[in-house]
Amino acid sequence: MWRSAILAGVFLVLLGCDDPVFDVRVTSINEGGPVLADLVVIKQSTGQMFIPEDVIEATFTNLSKTSAAINDPDTFVNAFLLQRYTVSWRYAGSDPTLAGFDFSVFNFEGATSAVVPPGSAVVVGVQIAPAGMKTQDPFLSARSTGGYIQMIADIDFIGTKAVTSGPEIHIPASLSVSFADFEDEN
């Protein structure tokens, strides 16, 4: 009888725990490589010029922290709900004229939504460089001079437990981004 009461109490404590019993990570971002962000694209067939936005893929995995976690991908128990992300920029080049430039004016927050069930991986598209960013200096000057700008995008993915609201969960990632006017393809 005494053992049954202790086991039932431990079971109830495990069920009532508000701490996430999962470990969500970014296991791949842009397939492990840097981003080559083209400042302008000219369609050779039509001669039309446009400024592209840069979107990358981020793969999230949701791993169980305990053997007591429910790992059924058909349930939202212990699932992670990705809700938004922020992108912050750092200069990583060696050009002294850009070393003092305030790249934080290009920081932004993006909205997204994805559910990462336990024991699963989910791929999400994430915009990291909006077209409007490339229409301003120093990107505009780099486009006209043929220069390049080496940056690091620090991305903070933000979400919560999918079933119940709780504290925000932050998942940081960083990515190398080279901005230049790359050769256009036909």
C-alpha positions in Angstrom: 0.0 0.0 0.0 2.8 2.4 1.0 4.7 1.7 -2.2 1.6 2.3 -4.3 1.0 5.7 -2.7 4.6 6.7 -3.4 4.5 5.5 -7.0 1.2 7.3 -7.6 2.6 10.5 -6.1 5.7 10.4 -8.3 3.5 9.7 -11.3 1.3 12.7 -10.5 4.4 15.0 -10.0 5.7 13.9 -13.4 2.4 14.7 -15.1 2.0 18.0 -13.4 5.5 19.3 -14.2 5.4 22.6 -16.2 9.0 22.3 -17.4 9.3 21.2 -21.0 10.4 17.6 -21.3 11.8 18.2 -24.8 14.9 19.7 -26.2 14.3 21.7 -29.4 17.4 22.6 -31.5 18.2 24.0 -34.9 20.0 21.0 -36.4 20.6 22.5 -39.8 20.5 26.1 -41.2 20.9 26.8 -44.9 22.1 23.2 -45.3 25.2 24.1 -43.3 26.6 26.7 -45.7 26.8 30.5 -45.9 24.3 32.6 -47.7 25.2 34.3 -50.9 22.8 37.2 -50.9 22.6 38.7 -54.4 22.1 42.5 -54.3 20.5 42.6 -57.7 19.3 40.0 -60.3 18.9 40.7 -64.0 16.9 38.3 -66.0 19.0 37.8 -69.1 16.0 36.8 -71.3 14.0 40.0 -70.6 16.6 42.4 -69.2 14.4 43.0 -66.1 16.2 43.9 -62.9 14.9 43.1 -59.4 16.2 43.0 -55.9 15.7 39.5 -54.4 14.7 38.7 -50.8 16.8 36.0 -49.2 15.1 33.0 -47.6 16.9 30.1 -46.0 15.8 26.7 -44.6 16.1 25.9 -40.9 15.6 22.4 -39.6 14.3 22.0 -36.1 14.4 18.7 -34.1 12.5 18.0 -31.0 14.3 15.5 -28.8 12.8 14.0 -25.6 14.7 14.8 -22.4 13.2 11.9 -20.4 12.1 8.4 -21.1 8.7 9.3 -19.7 8.0 11.8 -22.5 5.3 10.9 -25.0 7.1 10.5 -28.4 4.0 10.0 -30.6 4.3 12.3 -33.6 0.5 12.3 -33.9 0.0 14.2 -30.6 0.9 17.7 -29.6 1.8 16.7 -26.1 5.4 17.9 -25.6 5.4 19.6 -29.1 7.2 22.9 -29.7 5.3 25.8 -31.4 7.6 28.1 -33.3 5.9 31.5 -33.4 8.4 34.2 -34.5 12.1 35.0 -35.0 14.4 38.0 -34.8 17.3 38.7 -37.1 20.2 40.9 -35.8 23.1 41.9 -38.0 26.9 42.0 -37.2 29.6 43.2 -39.6 32.2 40.5 -40.2 34.3 42.1 -42.8 37.6 44.1 -42.7 36.7 47.2 -44.7 37.5 50.2 -42.3 34.8 52.4 -44.0 32.1 49.9 -42.9 33.5 49.0 -39.5 31.6 52.0 -37.8 28.4 51.6 -39.8 25.3 50.9 -37.6 24.0 47.7 -39.1 21.4 47.3 -36.3 19.1 49.5 -38.4 18.5 46.4 -40.5 17.5 44.2 -37.5 13.9 42.9 -37.8 11.3 40.5 -36.4 9.5 38.0 -38.6 6.4 35.9 -38.0 6.2 32.3 -38.7 4.3 29.2 -37.4 5.4 25.6 -37.2 4.7 22.7 -34.8 7.7 20.4 -34.1 6.3 17.2 -32.6 8.4 15.1 -30.2 10.8 12.8 -31.9 10.5 14.7 -35.2 12.3 17.1 -37.5 10.5 20.0 -39.3 11.9 22.3 -42.0 10.9 26.0 -42.0 11.6 28.7 -44.5 13.0 31.9 -42.8 13.4 35.3 -44.5 16.8 36.8 -43.4 17.4 39.7 -45.9 14.4 41.7 -47.1 14.6 43.4 -50.4 14.2 46.8 -48.8 17.5 46.3 -46.9 19.4 46.1 -50.1 18.1 49.4 -51.5 19.9 51.3 -48.7 23.6 52.1 -48.1 26.0 50.4 -47.7 24.3 47.7 -49.9 23.4 50.2 -52.6 27.0 51.4 -52.8 28.3 47.9 -52.9 26.0 47.1 -55.8 27.3 50.1 -57.8 31.0 49.6 -57.0 31.0 45.8 -57.4 32.0 45.4 -53.7 30.9 42.8 -51.2 29.8 43.0 -47.6 30.4 40.1 -45.2 27.9 39.9 -42.4 26.7 37.5 -39.7 23.0 37.1 -39.1 22.1 36.2 -35.5 18.7 34.6 -35.5 16.6 34.0 -32.3 13.8 31.6 -32.9 11.0 32.1 -30.4 8.2 29.7 -29.4 6.4 27.9 -26.6 5.0 24.6 -25.7 2.3 23.8 -28.3 -0.4 22.5 -25.9 -0.3 24.9 -23.0 1.0 28.4 -22.8 4.2 28.9 -20.9 7.4 30.8 -20.9 8.9 31.7 -24.2 11.6 29.3 -25.5 14.5 30.9 -27.4 16.6 29.0 -29.8 19.6 30.9 -31.1 21.5 30.4 -34.4 24.0 32.3 -36.4 24.7 32.3 -40.1 27.4 33.9 -42.4 25.9 36.1 -45.2 27.9 37.5 -48.1 26.2 40.4 -49.9 27.4 41.2 -53.5 26.2 41.5 -57.1 26.8 37.9 -58.1 26.9 36.9 -61.7 23.4 36.4 -63.0 22.3 33.2 -64.7 20.4 32.9 -67.9 
